[in-house]
Amino acid sequence: MTKVQLPPLGEGIDKATVSYWYFKVGDKVNEKDDLIELTTDKATFNLPSPASGTLSEILVQEGNLVNIGEVLAIIE
C-alpha cells in the first residue's frame, strides 16, 4: 500500500486545491503517471503517482483543500 501525500510546495505555500483526478477508484496507474491536478494561489501543477498499482481510495475530492503532508489517495 502506498499513500499519496501532498509534498512540500515551496516557501509560504502550505495548502493546495484538488482541481482534477486523472484516474478513478479501481483504475490501474503507473509510477510517474499524472495522478492529480492541484492548484495553489501561485500555480497549477500535476502530482505524479509515487508507485504503480491500483488506485484503491480517493480521500480528497475535487474542489477540496488539502494541507502539506495530508494523504490524498491510496494505491494498492
PQR file with spaces between the fields and no chain letter, atoms N, CA, C, O and H, PARSE charges and radii, in Angstrom:
ATOM       1  N    MET     1       0.851   -1.186    0.000 -0.4000 1.5000
ATOM       2  CA   MET     1       0.000    0.000    0.000 -0.0000 2.0000
ATOM       3  C    MET     1       0.887    1.236    0.000  0.5500 1.7000
ATOM       4  O    MET     1       1.838    1.327    0.776 -0.5500 1.4000
ATOM       5  N    THR     2       0.572    2.182   -0.869 -0.4000 1.5000
ATOM       6  CA   THR     2       1.299    3.441   -0.949 -0.0000 2.0000
ATOM       7  C    THR     2       0.329    4.587   -0.701  0.5500 1.7000
ATOM       8  O    THR     2      -0.731    4.666   -1.322 -0.5500 1.4000
ATOM       9  H    THR     2      -0.201    2.108   -1.499  0.4000 1.0000
ATOM      10  N    LYS     3       0.706    5.472    0.214 -0.4000 1.5000
ATOM      11  CA   LYS     3      -0.093    6.664    0.468 -0.0000 2.0000
ATOM      12  C    LYS     3       0.399    7.783   -0.437  0.5500 1.7000
ATOM      13  O    LYS     3       1.598    8.051   -0.505 -0.5500 1.4000
ATOM      14  H    LYS     3       1.567    5.408    0.718  0.4000 1.0000
ATOM      15  N    VAL     4      -0.524    8.431   -1.129 -0.4000 1.5000
ATOM      16  CA   VAL     4      -0.193    9.582   -1.961 -0.0000 2.0000
ATOM      17  C    VAL     4      -0.399   10.818   -1.094  0.5500 1.7000
ATOM      18  O    VAL     4      -1.525   11.126   -0.703 -0.5500 1.4000
ATOM      19  H    VAL     4      -1.498    8.213   -1.073  0.4000 1.0000
ATOM      20  N    GLN     5       0.689   11.526   -0.795 -0.4000 1.5000
ATOM      21  CA   GLN     5       0.623   12.693    0.082 -0.0000 2.0000
ATOM      22  C    GLN     5       0.988   13.959   -0.682  0.5500 1.7000
ATOM      23  O    GLN     5       1.729   13.921   -1.664 -0.5500 1.4000
ATOM      24  H    GLN     5       1.603   11.276   -1.113  0.4000 1.0000
ATOM      25  N    LEU     6       0.451   15.083   -0.209 -0.4000 1.5000
ATOM      26  CA   LEU     6       0.821   16.366   -0.779 -0.0000 2.0000
ATOM      27  C    LEU     6       2.216   16.725   -0.276  0.5500 1.7000
ATOM      28  O    LEU     6       2.414   16.895    0.927 -0.5500 1.4000
ATOM      29  H    LEU     6      -0.151   15.114    0.589  0.4000 1.0000
ATOM      30  N    PRO     7       3.183   16.842   -1.186 -0.5600 1.5000
ATOM      31  CA   PRO     7       4.552   17.146   -0.766  0.2800 2.0000
ATOM      32  C    PRO     7       4.730   18.635   -0.457  0.5500 1.7000
ATOM      33  O    PRO     7       3.858   19.440   -0.782 -0.5500 1.4000
ATOM      34  N    PRO     8       5.852   19.008    0.168 -0.5600 1.5000
ATOM      35  CA   PRO     8       6.142   20.440    0.352  0.2800 2.0000
ATOM      36  C    PRO     8       6.145   21.131   -1.006  0.5500 1.7000
ATOM      37  O    PRO     8       6.674   20.602   -1.983 -0.5500 1.4000
ATOM      38  N    LEU     9       5.551   22.314   -1.055 -0.4000 1.5000
ATOM      39  CA   LEU     9       5.366   23.001   -2.336 -0.0000 2.0000
ATOM      40  C    LEU     9       6.242   24.226   -2.514  0.5500 1.7000
ATOM      41  O    LEU     9       6.325   24.770   -3.615 -0.5500 1.4000
ATOM      42  H    LEU     9       5.122   22.744   -0.261  0.4000 1.0000
ATOM      43  N    GLY    10       6.884   24.663   -1.468 -0.4000 1.5000
ATOM      44  CA   GLY    10       7.702   25.860   -1.574 -0.0000 2.0000
ATOM      45  C    GLY    10       7.416   26.779   -0.404  0.5500 1.7000
ATOM      46  O    GLY    10       6.446   26.609    0.335 -0.5500 1.4000
ATOM      47  H    GLY    10       6.816   24.222   -0.574  0.4000 1.0000
ATOM      48  N    GLU    11       8.276   27.738   -0.264 -0.4000 1.5000
ATOM      49  CA   GLU    11       8.184   28.647    0.866 -0.0000 2.0000
ATOM      50  C    GLU    11       6.873   29.419    0.864  0.5500 1.7000
ATOM      51  O    GLU    11       6.505   30.028   -0.140 -0.5500 1.4000
ATOM      52  H    GLU    11       9.064   27.876   -0.864  0.4000 1.0000
ATOM      53  N    GLY    12       6.178   29.393    1.978 -0.4000 1.5000
ATOM      54  CA   GLY    12       4.949   30.161    2.146 -0.0000 2.0000
ATOM      55  C    GLY    12       3.705   29.481    1.597  0.5500 1.7000
ATOM      56  O    GLY    12       2.606   30.020    1.723 -0.5500 1.4000
ATOM      57  H    GLY    12       6.477   28.898    2.794  0.4000 1.0000
ATOM      58  N    ILE    13       3.855   28.303    0.987 -0.4000 1.5000
ATOM      59  CA   ILE    13       2.699   27.593    0.443 -0.0000 2.0000
ATOM      60  C    ILE    13       2.453   26.363    1.314  0.5500 1.7000
ATOM      61  O    ILE    13       3.291   25.464    1.380 -0.5500 1.4000
ATOM      62  H    ILE    13       4.748   27.865    0.884  0.4000 1.0000
ATOM      63  N    ASP    14       1.306   26.329    1.977 -0.4000 1.5000
ATOM      64  CA   ASP    14       1.043   25.214    2.895 -0.0000 2.0000
ATOM      65  C    ASP    14      -0.204   24.416    2.552  0.5500 1.7000
ATOM      66  O    ASP    14      -0.557   23.481    3.270 -0.5500 1.4000
ATOM      67  H    ASP    14       0.625   27.060    1.923  0.4000 1.0000
ATOM      68  N    LYS    15      -0.887   24.781    1.443 -0.4000 1.5000
ATOM      69  CA   LYS    15      -2.073   24.018    1.035 -0.0000 2.0000
ATOM      70  C    LYS    15      -2.317   24.210   -0.455  0.5500 1.7000
ATOM      71  O    LYS    15      -1.790   25.127   -1.083 -0.5500 1.4000
ATOM      72  H    LYS    15      -0.600   25.541    0.860  0.4000 1.0000
ATOM      73  N    ALA    16      -3.132   23.316   -0.996 -0.4000 1.5000
ATOM      74  CA   ALA    16      -3.497   23.372   -2.410 -0.0000 2.0000
ATOM      75  C    ALA    16      -4.921   22.864   -2.548  0.5500 1.7000
ATOM      76  O    ALA    16      -5.460   22.239   -1.634 -0.5500 1.4000
ATOM      77  H    ALA    16      -3.561   22.570   -0.486  0.4000 1.0000
ATOM      78  N    THR    17      -5.523   23.136   -3.691 -0.4000 1.5000
ATOM      79  CA   THR    17      -6.862   22.658   -4.002 -0.0000 2.0000
ATOM      80  C    THR    17      -6.766   21.556   -5.045  0.5500 1.7000
ATOM      81  O    THR    17      -6.068   21.702   -6.048 -0.5500 1.4000
ATOM      82  H    THR    17      -5.085   23.644   -4.433  0.4000 1.0000
ATOM      83  N    VAL    18      -7.467   20.452   -4.807 -0.4000 1.5000
ATOM      84  CA   VAL    18      -7.523   19.377   -5.799 -0.0000 2.0000
ATOM      85  C    VAL    18      -8.431   19.857   -6.928  0.5500 1.7000
ATOM      86  O    VAL    18      -9.627   20.070   -6.730 -0.5500 1.4000
ATOM      87  H    VAL    18      -8.034   20.333   -3.991  0.4000 1.0000
ATOM      88  N    SER    19      -7.842   20.025   -8.122 -0.4000 1.5000
ATOM      89  CA   SER    19      -8.614   20.502   -9.273 -0.0000 2.0000
ATOM      90  C    SER    19      -9.237   19.353  -10.056  0.5500 1.7000
ATOM      91  O    SER    19     -10.386   19.431  -10.489 -0.5500 1.4000
ATOM      92  H    SER    19      -6.870   19.852   -8.283  0.4000 1.0000
ATOM      93  N    TYR    20      -8.448   18.269  -10.234 -0.4000 1.5000
ATOM      94  CA   TYR    20      -8.915   17.200  -11.114 -0.0000 2.0000
ATOM      95  C    TYR    20      -8.160   15.904  -10.822  0.5500 1.7000
ATOM      96  O    TYR    20      -6.941   15.919  -10.647 -0.5500 1.4000
ATOM      97  H    TYR    20      -7.514   18.206   -9.882  0.4000 1.0000
ATOM      98  N    TRP    21      -8.868   14.803  -10.771 -0.4000 1.5000
ATOM      99  CA   TRP    21      -8.269   13.469  -10.681 -0.0000 2.0000
ATOM     100  C    TRP    21      -8.219   12.894  -12.086  0.5500 1.7000
ATOM     101  O    TRP    21      -9.244   12.856  -12.767 -0.5500 1.4000
ATOM     102  H    TRP    21      -9.858   14.791  -10.914  0.4000 1.0000
ATOM     103  N    TYR    22      -7.055   12.447  -12.534 -0.4000 1.5000
ATOM     104  CA   TYR    22      -6.905   11.858  -13.865 -0.0000 2.0000
ATOM     105  C    TYR    22      -7.365   10.398  -13.908  0.5500 1.7000
ATOM     106  O    TYR    22      -7.611    9.857  -14.986 -0.5500 1.4000
ATOM     107  H    TYR    22      -6.223   12.478  -11.980  0.4000 1.0000
ATOM     108  N    PHE    23      -7.481    9.765  -12.750 -0.4000 1.5000
ATOM     109  CA   PHE    23      -7.911    8.376  -12.650 -0.0000 2.0000
ATOM     110  C    PHE    23      -9.055    8.289  -11.654  0.5500 1.7000
ATOM     111  O    PHE    23      -9.255    9.196  -10.846 -0.5500 1.4000
ATOM     112  H    PHE    23      -7.282   10.204  -11.874  0.4000 1.0000
ATOM     113  N    LYS    24      -9.809    7.188  -11.713 -0.4000 1.5000
ATOM     114  CA   LYS    24     -10.858    6.962  -10.722 -0.0000 2.0000
ATOM     115  C    LYS    24     -10.543    5.695   -9.937  0.5500 1.7000
ATOM     116  O    LYS    24      -9.686    4.910  -10.341 -0.5500 1.4000
ATOM     117  H    LYS    24      -9.647    6.451  -12.369  0.4000 1.0000
ATOM     118  N    VAL    25     -11.224    5.495   -8.828 -0.4000 1.5000
ATOM     119  CA   VAL    25     -11.009    4.319   -7.987 -0.0000 2.0000
ATOM     120  C    VAL    25     -11.183    3.061   -8.834  0.5500 1.7000
ATOM     121  O    VAL    25     -12.150    2.921   -9.583 -0.5500 1.4000
ATOM     122  H    VAL    25     -11.921    6.132   -8.499  0.4000 1.0000
ATOM     123  N    GLY    26     -10.217    2.148   -8.692 -0.4000 1.5000
ATOM     124  CA   GLY    26     -10.240    0.899   -9.454 -0.0000 2.0000
ATOM     125  C    GLY    26      -9.349    0.923  -10.677  0.5500 1.7000
ATOM     126  O    GLY    26      -9.042   -0.129  -11.239 -0.5500 1.4000
ATOM     127  H    GLY    26      -9.432    2.261   -8.084  0.4000 1.0000
ATOM     128  N    ASP    27      -8.923    2.116  -11.104 -0.4000 1.5000
ATOM     129  CA   ASP    27      -8.048    2.231  -12.274 -0.0000 2.0000
ATOM     130  C    ASP    27      -6.625    1.817  -11.921  0.5500 1.7000
ATOM     131  O    ASP    27      -6.157    2.033  -10.803 -0.5500 1.4000
ATOM     132  H    ASP    27      -9.172    2.970  -10.647  0.4000 1.0000
ATOM     133  N    LYS    28      -5.946    1.219  -12.897 -0.4000 1.5000
ATOM     134  CA   LYS    28      -4.532    0.909  -12.745 -0.0000 2.0000
ATOM     135  C    LYS    28      -3.722    2.143  -13.108  0.5500 1.7000
ATOM     136  O    LYS    28      -4.009    2.814  -14.099 -0.5500 1.4000
ATOM     137  H    LYS    28      -6.325    1.043  -13.805  0.4000 1.0000
ATOM     138  N    VAL    29      -2.700    2.442  -12.295 -0.4000 1.5000
ATOM     139  CA   VAL    29      -1.824    3.585  -12.551 -0.0000 2.0000
ATOM     140  C    VAL    29      -0.375    3.096  -12.574  0.5500 1.7000
ATOM     141  O    VAL    29      -0.027    2.101  -11.938 -0.5500 1.4000
ATOM     142  H    VAL    29      -2.467    1.897  -11.490  0.4000 1.0000
ATOM     143  N    ASN    30       0.448    3.813  -13.315 -0.4000 1.5000
ATOM     144  CA   ASN    30       1.873    3.522  -13.369 -0.0000 2.0000
ATOM     145  C    ASN    30       2.630    4.612  -12.620  0.5500 1.7000
ATOM     146  O    ASN    30       2.200    5.765  -12.572 -0.5500 1.4000
ATOM     147  H    ASN    30       0.165    4.621  -13.832  0.4000 1.0000
ATOM     148  N    GLU    31       3.758    4.233  -12.040 -0.4000 1.5000
ATOM     149  CA   GLU    31       4.599    5.219  -11.366 -0.0000 2.0000
ATOM     150  C    GLU    31       4.901    6.346  -12.339  0.5500 1.7000
ATOM     151  O    GLU    31       5.220    6.101  -13.503 -0.5500 1.4000
ATOM     152  H    GLU    31       4.107    3.297  -12.080  0.4000 1.0000
ATOM     153  N    LYS    32       4.801    7.564  -11.869 -0.4000 1.5000
ATOM     154  CA   LYS    32       5.072    8.809  -12.608 -0.0000 2.0000
ATOM     155  C    LYS    32       3.954    9.237  -13.551  0.5500 1.7000
ATOM     156  O    LYS    32       4.080   10.271  -14.207 -0.5500 1.4000
ATOM     157  H    LYS    32       4.542    7.763  -10.924  0.4000 1.0000
ATOM     158  N    ASP    33       2.849    8.466  -13.642 -0.4000 1.5000
ATOM     159  CA   ASP    33       1.671    8.959  -14.374 -0.0000 2.0000
ATOM     160  C    ASP    33       1.146   10.193  -13.659  0.5500 1.7000
ATOM     161  O    ASP    33       1.185   10.258  -12.431 -0.5500 1.4000
ATOM     162  H    ASP    33       2.746    7.626  -13.109  0.4000 1.0000
ATOM     163  N    ASP    34       0.650   11.181  -14.416 -0.4000 1.5000
ATOM     164  CA   ASP    34      -0.027   12.309  -13.778 -0.0000 2.0000
ATOM     165  C    ASP    34      -1.277   11.773  -13.093  0.5500 1.7000
ATOM     166  O    ASP    34      -2.150   11.190  -13.737 -0.5500 1.4000
ATOM     167  H    ASP    34       0.618   11.128  -15.414  0.4000 1.0000
ATOM     168  N    LEU    35      -1.353   11.977  -11.776 -0.4000 1.5000
ATOM     169  CA   LEU    35      -2.444   11.420  -10.986 -0.0000 2.0000
ATOM     170  C    LEU    35      -3.489   12.477  -10.639  0.5500 1.7000
ATOM     171  O    LEU    35      -4.693   12.235  -10.731 -0.5500 1.4000
ATOM     172  H    LEU    35      -0.644   12.451  -11.253  0.4000 1.0000
ATOM     173  N    ILE    36      -3.004   13.659  -10.237 -0.4000 1.5000
ATOM     174  CA   ILE    36      -3.886   14.718   -9.731 -0.0000 2.0000
ATOM     175  C    ILE    36      -3.408   16.064  -10.250  0.5500 1.7000
ATOM     176  O    ILE    36      -2.205   16.313  -10.335 -0.5500 1.4000
ATOM     177  H    ILE    36      -2.027   13.856  -10.161  0.4000 1.0000
ATOM     178  N    GLU    37      -4.358   16.937  -10.599 -0.4000 1.5000
ATOM     179  CA   GLU    37      -4.037   18.339  -10.870 -0.0000 2.0000
ATOM     180  C    GLU    37      -4.366   19.128   -9.609  0.5500 1.7000
ATOM     181  O    GLU    37      -5.466   19.021   -9.066 -0.5500 1.4000
ATOM     182  H    GLU    37      -5.335   16.735  -10.530  0.4000 1.0000
ATOM     183  N    LEU    38      -3.402   19.919   -9.150 -0.4000 1.5000
ATOM     184  CA   LEU    38      -3.552   20.728   -7.938 -0.0000 2.0000
ATOM     185  C    LEU    38      -3.331   22.194   -8.278  0.5500 1.7000
ATOM     186  O    LEU    38      -2.587   22.528   -9.200 -0.5500 1.4000
ATOM     187  H    LEU    38      -2.508   20.005   -9.591  0.4000 1.0000
ATOM     188  N    THR    39      -3.988   23.062   -7.521 -0.4000 1.5000
ATOM     189  CA   THR    39      -3.860   24.495   -7.723 -0.0000 2.0000
ATOM     190  C    THR    39      -3.533   25.172   -6.400  0.5500 1.7000
ATOM     191  O    THR    39      -4.146   24.882   -5.373 -0.5500 1.4000
ATOM     192  H    THR    39      -4.593   22.791   -6.772  0.4000 1.0000
ATOM     193  N    THR    40      -2.555   26.083   -6.435 -0.4000 1.5000
ATOM     194  CA   THR    40      -2.273   26.949   -5.290 -0.0000 2.0000
ATOM     195  C    THR    40      -2.578   28.370   -5.734  0.5500 1.7000
ATOM     196  O    THR    40      -2.996   28.595   -6.870 -0.5500 1.4000
ATOM     197  H    THR    40      -2.057   26.319   -7.269  0.4000 1.0000
ATOM     198  N    ASP    41      -2.370   29.329   -4.839 -0.4000 1.5000
ATOM     199  CA   ASP    41      -2.608   30.720   -5.235 -0.0000 2.0000
ATOM     200  C    ASP    41      -1.564   31.214   -6.229  0.5500 1.7000
ATOM     201  O    ASP    41      -1.716   32.295   -6.797 -0.5500 1.4000
ATOM     202  H    ASP    41      -2.031   29.146   -3.916  0.4000 1.0000
ATOM     203  N    LYS    42      -0.494   30.427   -6.450 -0.4000 1.5000
ATOM     204  CA   LYS    42       0.583   30.849   -7.349 -0.0000 2.0000
ATOM     205  C    LYS    42       0.699   30.021   -8.626  0.5500 1.7000
ATOM     206  O    LYS    42       1.226   30.508   -9.626 -0.5500 1.4000
ATOM     207  H    LYS    42      -0.370   29.549   -5.989  0.4000 1.0000
ATOM     208  N    ALA    43       0.212   28.768   -8.611 -0.4000 1.5000
ATOM     209  CA   ALA    43       0.434   27.900   -9.773 -0.0000 2.0000
ATOM     210  C    ALA    43      -0.543   26.729   -9.806  0.5500 1.7000
ATOM     211  O    ALA    43      -1.178   26.387   -8.808 -0.5500 1.4000
ATOM     212  H    ALA    43      -0.216   28.372   -7.799  0.4000 1.0000
ATOM     213  N    THR    44      -0.639   26.128  -10.993 -0.4000 1.5000
ATOM     214  CA   THR    44      -1.352   24.871  -11.179 -0.0000 2.0000
ATOM     215  C    THR    44      -0.318   23.844  -11.606  0.5500 1.7000
ATOM     216  O    THR    44       0.520   24.127  -12.462 -0.5500 1.4000
ATOM     217  H    THR    44      -0.123   26.406  -11.804  0.4000 1.0000
ATOM     218  N    PHE    45      -0.367   22.653  -11.020 -0.4000 1.5000
ATOM     219  CA   PHE    45       0.634   21.636  -11.341 -0.0000 2.0000
ATOM     220  C    PHE    45       0.031   20.248  -11.193  0.5500 1.7000
ATOM     221  O    PHE    45      -1.013   20.073  -10.564 -0.5500 1.4000
ATOM     222  H    PHE    45      -1.048   22.423  -10.325  0.4000 1.0000
ATOM     223  N    ASN    46       0.706   19.258  -11.785 -0.4000 1.5000
ATOM     224  CA   ASN    46       0.285   17.864  -11.687 -0.0000 2.0000
ATOM     225  C    ASN    46       1.172   17.143  -10.685  0.5500 1.7000
ATOM     226  O    ASN    46       2.380   17.370  -10.630 -0.5500 1.4000
ATOM     227  H    ASN    46       1.553   19.400  -12.296  0.4000 1.0000
ATOM     228  N    LEU    47       0.558   16.272   -9.894 -0.4000 1.5000
ATOM     229  CA   LEU    47       1.285   15.428   -8.953 -0.0000 2.0000
ATOM     230  C    LEU    47       1.349   14.030   -9.556  0.5500 1.7000
ATOM     231  O    LEU    47       0.311   13.420   -9.812 -0.5500 1.4000
ATOM     232  H    LEU    47      -0.424   16.087   -9.939  0.4000 1.0000
ATOM     233  N    PRO    48       2.577   13.506   -9.790 -0.5600 1.5000
ATOM     234  CA   PRO    48       2.685   12.165  -10.365  0.2800 2.0000
ATOM     235  C    PRO    48       2.436   11.079   -9.330  0.5500 1.7000
ATOM     236  O    PRO    48       2.576   11.297   -8.127 -0.5500 1.4000
ATOM     237  N    SER    49       2.068    9.924   -9.818 -0.4000 1.5000
ATOM     238  CA   SER    49       1.864    8.769   -8.941 -0.0000 2.0000
ATOM     239  C    SER    49       3.214    8.318   -8.381  0.5500 1.7000
ATOM     240  O    SER    49       4.179    8.180   -9.133 -0.5500 1.4000
ATOM     241  H    SER    49       1.953    9.747  -10.796  0.4000 1.0000
ATOM     242  N    PRO    50       3.291    8.086   -7.071 -0.5600 1.5000
ATOM     243  CA   PRO    50       4.553    7.656   -6.468  0.2800 2.0000
ATOM     244  C    PRO    50       4.835    6.163   -6.666  0.5500 1.7000
ATOM     245  O    PRO    50       5.930    5.699   -6.348 -0.5500 1.4000
ATOM     246  N    ALA    51       3.857    5.401   -7.190 -0.4000 1.5000
ATOM     247  CA   ALA    51       4.025    3.956   -7.354 -0.0000 2.0000
ATOM     248  C    ALA    51       3.060    3.434   -8.408  0.5500 1.7000
ATOM     249  O    ALA    51       2.077    4.093   -8.749 -0.5500 1.4000
ATOM     250  H    ALA    51       2.968    5.777   -7.448  0.4000 1.0000
ATOM     251  N    SER    52       3.350    2.251   -8.917 -0.4000 1.5000
ATOM     252  CA   SER    52       2.426    1.567   -9.821 -0.0000 2.0000
ATOM     253  C    SER    52       1.478    0.708   -8.991  0.5500 1.7000
ATOM     254  O    SER    52       1.848    0.211   -7.928 -0.5500 1.4000
ATOM     255  H    SER    52       4.148    1.715   -8.641  0.4000 1.0000
ATOM     256  N    GLY    53       0.254    0.537   -9.483 -0.4000 1.5000
ATOM     257  CA   GLY    53      -0.724   -0.287   -8.781 -0.0000 2.0000
ATOM     258  C    GLY    53      -2.129    0.114   -9.157  0.5500 1.7000
ATOM     259  O    GLY    53      -2.368    0.670  -10.229 -0.5500 1.4000
ATOM     260  H    GLY    53      -0.047    0.941  -10.347  0.4000 1.0000
ATOM     261  N    THR    54      -3.066   -0.175   -8.256 -0.4000 1.5000
ATOM     262  CA   THR    54      -4.475    0.161   -8.463 -0.0000 2.0000
ATOM     263  C    THR    54      -4.866    1.265   -7.493  0.5500 1.7000
ATOM     264  O    THR    54      -4.604    1.172   -6.294 -0.5500 1.4000
ATOM     265  H    THR    54      -2.872   -0.627   -7.385  0.4000 1.0000
ATOM     266  N    LEU    55      -5.493    2.308   -8.019 -0.4000 1.5000
ATOM     267  CA   LEU    55      -5.987    3.399   -7.168 -0.0000 2.0000
ATOM     268  C    LEU    55      -7.171    2.849   -6.371  0.5500 1.7000
ATOM     269  O    LEU    55      -8.264    2.678   -6.910 -0.5500 1.4000
ATOM     270  H    LEU    55      -5.706    2.384   -8.993  0.4000 1.0000
ATOM     271  N    SER    56      -6.946    2.574   -5.090 -0.4000 1.5000
ATOM     272  CA   SER    56      -7.982    1.902   -4.306 -0.0000 2.0000
ATOM     273  C    SER    56      -8.878    2.851   -3.528  0.5500 1.7000
ATOM     274  O    SER    56     -10.000    2.497   -3.165 -0.5500 1.4000
ATOM     275  H    SER    56      -6.058    2.713   -4.652  0.4000 1.0000
ATOM     276  N    GLU    57      -8.378    4.071   -3.270 -0.4000 1.5000
ATOM     277  CA   GLU    57      -9.181    5.009   -2.484 -0.0000 2.0000
ATOM     278  C    GLU    57      -8.762    6.443   -2.791  0.5500 1.7000
ATOM     279  O    GLU    57      -7.572    6.749   -2.862 -0.5500 1.4000
ATOM     280  H    GLU    57      -7.467    4.359   -3.566  0.4000 1.0000
ATOM     281  N    ILE    58      -9.746    7.317   -2.973 -0.4000 1.5000
ATOM     282  CA   ILE    58      -9.513    8.759   -3.105 -0.0000 2.0000
ATOM     283  C    ILE    58     -10.057    9.397   -1.838  0.5500 1.7000
ATOM     284  O    ILE    58     -11.245    9.283   -1.536 -0.5500 1.4000
ATOM     285  H    ILE    58     -10.713    7.069   -2.916  0.4000 1.0000
ATOM     286  N    LEU    59      -9.184   10.069   -1.100 -0.4000 1.5000
ATOM     287  CA   LEU    59      -9.560   10.624    0.201 -0.0000 2.0000
ATOM     288  C    LEU    59      -9.927   12.110    0.147  0.5500 1.7000
ATOM     289  O    LEU    59     -10.596   12.612    1.051 -0.5500 1.4000
ATOM     290  H    LEU    59      -8.219   10.162   -1.345  0.4000 1.0000
ATOM     291  N    VAL    60      -9.500   12.814   -0.898 -0.4000 1.5000
ATOM     292  CA   VAL    60      -9.809   14.238   -1.040 -0.0000 2.0000
ATOM     293  C    VAL    60     -10.445   14.438   -2.411  0.5500 1.7000
ATOM     294  O    VAL    60      -9.831   14.151   -3.439 -0.5500 1.4000
ATOM     295  H    VAL    60      -8.957   12.406   -1.632  0.4000 1.0000
ATOM     296  N    GLN    61     -11.670   14.929   -2.416 -0.4000 1.5000
ATOM     297  CA   GLN    61     -12.421   15.095   -3.659 -0.0000 2.0000
ATOM     298  C    GLN    61     -12.043   16.391   -4.371  0.5500 1.7000
ATOM     299  O    GLN    61     -11.481   17.307   -3.771 -0.5500 1.4000
ATOM     300  H    GLN    61     -12.169   15.162   -1.581  0.4000 1.0000
ATOM     301  N    GLU    62     -12.361   16.445   -5.656 -0.4000 1.5000
ATOM     302  CA   GLU    62     -12.119   17.649   -6.459 -0.0000 2.0000
ATOM     303  C    GLU    62     -12.801   18.851   -5.810  0.5500 1.7000
ATOM     304  O    GLU    62     -13.943   18.772   -5.357 -0.5500 1.4000
ATOM     305  H    GLU    62     -12.817   15.700   -6.143  0.4000 1.0000
ATOM     306  N    GLY    63     -12.076   19.957   -5.779 -0.4000 1.5000
ATOM     307  CA   GLY    63     -12.610   21.193   -5.216 -0.0000 2.0000
ATOM     308  C    GLY    63     -12.261   21.400   -3.756  0.5500 1.7000
ATOM     309  O    GLY    63     -12.473   22.489   -3.222 -0.5500 1.4000
ATOM     310  H    GLY    63     -11.149   20.022   -6.147  0.4000 1.0000
ATOM     311  N    ASN    64     -11.724   20.368   -3.091 -0.4000 1.5000
ATOM     312  CA   ASN    64     -11.388   20.470   -1.669 -0.0000 2.0000
ATOM     313  C    ASN    64      -9.938   20.884   -1.454  0.5500 1.7000
ATOM     314  O    ASN    64      -9.061   20.588   -2.265 -0.5500 1.4000
ATOM     315  H    ASN    64     -11.552   19.483   -3.525  0.4000 1.0000
ATOM     316  N    LEU    65      -9.707   21.576   -0.341 -0.4000 1.5000
ATOM     317  CA   LEU    65      -8.360   21.982    0.058 -0.0000 2.0000
ATOM     318  C    LEU    65      -7.652   20.836    0.749  0.5500 1.7000
ATOM     319  O    LEU    65      -8.270   20.028    1.443 -0.5500 1.4000
ATOM     320  H    LEU    65     -10.420   21.816    0.318  0.4000 1.0000
ATOM     321  N    VAL    66      -6.338   20.778    0.548 -0.4000 1.5000
ATOM     322  CA   VAL    66      -5.507   19.762    1.199 -0.0000 2.0000
ATOM     323  C    VAL    66      -4.249   20.453    1.726  0.5500 1.7000
ATOM     324  O    VAL    66      -3.698   21.341    1.076 -0.5500 1.4000
ATOM     325  H    VAL    66      -5.836   21.433   -0.016  0.4000 1.0000
ATOM     326  N    ASN    67      -3.806   20.034    2.910 -0.4000 1.5000
ATOM     327  CA   ASN    67      -2.616   20.614    3.534 -0.0000 2.0000
ATOM     328  C    ASN    67      -1.386   19.765    3.220  0.5500 1.7000
ATOM     329  O    ASN    67      -1.503   18.578    2.915 -0.5500 1.4000
ATOM     330  H    ASN    67      -4.255   19.313    3.438  0.4000 1.0000
ATOM     331  N    ILE    68      -0.224   20.375    3.296 -0.4000 1.5000
ATOM     332  CA   ILE    68       1.041   19.675    3.106 -0.0000 2.0000
ATOM     333  C    ILE    68       1.079   18.447    4.018  0.5500 1.7000
ATOM     334  O    ILE    68       0.763   18.542    5.204 -0.5500 1.4000
ATOM     335  H    ILE    68      -0.130   21.339    3.544  0.4000 1.0000
ATOM     336  N    GLY    69       1.463   17.301    3.464 -0.4000 1.5000
ATOM     337  CA   GLY    69       1.580   16.070    4.233 -0.0000 2.0000
ATOM     338  C    GLY    69       0.292   15.273    4.337  0.5500 1.7000
ATOM     339  O    GLY    69       0.316   14.119    4.764 -0.5500 1.4000
ATOM     340  H    GLY    69       1.720   17.225    2.500  0.4000 1.0000
ATOM     341  N    GLU    70      -0.823   15.860    3.957 -0.4000 1.5000
ATOM     342  CA   GLU    70      -2.107   15.155    4.040 -0.0000 2.0000
ATOM     343  C    GLU    70      -2.180   14.069    2.964  0.5500 1.7000
ATOM     344  O    GLU    70      -1.673   14.247    1.856 -0.5500 1.4000
ATOM     345  H    GLU    70      -0.843   16.797    3.610  0.4000 1.0000
ATOM     346  N    VAL    71      -2.813   12.948    3.298 -0.4000 1.5000
ATOM     347  CA   VAL    71      -2.948   11.835    2.363 -0.0000 2.0000
ATOM     348  C    VAL    71      -4.110   12.128    1.410  0.5500 1.7000
ATOM     349  O    VAL    71      -5.230   12.412    1.837 -0.5500 1.4000
ATOM     350  H    VAL    71      -3.225   12.803    4.198  0.4000 1.0000
ATOM     351  N    LEU    72      -3.813   12.052    0.106 -0.4000 1.5000
ATOM     352  CA   LEU    72      -4.800   12.324   -0.938 -0.0000 2.0000
ATOM     353  C    LEU    72      -5.487   11.056   -1.430  0.5500 1.7000
ATOM     354  O    LEU    72      -6.674   11.059   -1.756 -0.5500 1.4000
ATOM     355  H    LEU    72      -2.904   11.822   -0.241  0.4000 1.0000
ATOM     356  N    ALA    73      -4.711    9.966   -1.476 -0.4000 1.5000
ATOM     357  CA   ALA    73      -5.223    8.719   -2.038 -0.0000 2.0000
ATOM     358  C    ALA    73      -4.365    7.552   -1.584  0.5500 1.7000
ATOM     359  O    ALA    73      -3.281    7.727   -1.026 -0.5500 1.4000
ATOM     360  H    ALA    73      -3.747    9.964   -1.211  0.4000 1.0000
ATOM     361  N    ILE    74      -4.888    6.341   -1.843 -0.4000 1.5000
ATOM     362  CA   ILE    74      -4.173    5.106   -1.529 -0.0000 2.0000
ATOM     363  C    ILE    74      -4.041    4.300   -2.826  0.5500 1.7000
ATOM     364  O    ILE    74      -5.004    4.133   -3.574 -0.5500 1.4000
ATOM     365  H    ILE    74      -5.768    6.200   -2.296  0.4000 1.0000
ATOM     366  N    ILE    75      -2.825    3.808   -3.070 -0.4000 1.5000
ATOM     367  CA   ILE    75      -2.563    2.924   -4.210 -0.0000 2.0000
ATOM     368  C    ILE    75      -2.169    1.560   -3.661  0.5500 1.7000
ATOM     369  O    ILE    75      -1.252    1.451   -2.847 -0.5500 1.4000
ATOM     370  H    ILE    75      -2.043    3.944   -2.462  0.4000 1.0000
ATOM     371  N    GLU    76      -2.856    0.535   -4.104 -0.4000 1.5000
ATOM     372  CA   GLU    76      -2.549   -0.838   -3.644 -0.0000 2.0000
ATOM     373  C    GLU    76      -1.646   -1.519   -4.655  0.5500 1.7000
ATOM     374  O    GLU    76      -1.267   -2.675   -4.464 -0.5500 1.4000
ATOM     375  H    GLU    76      -3.601    0.623   -4.766  0.4000 1.0000
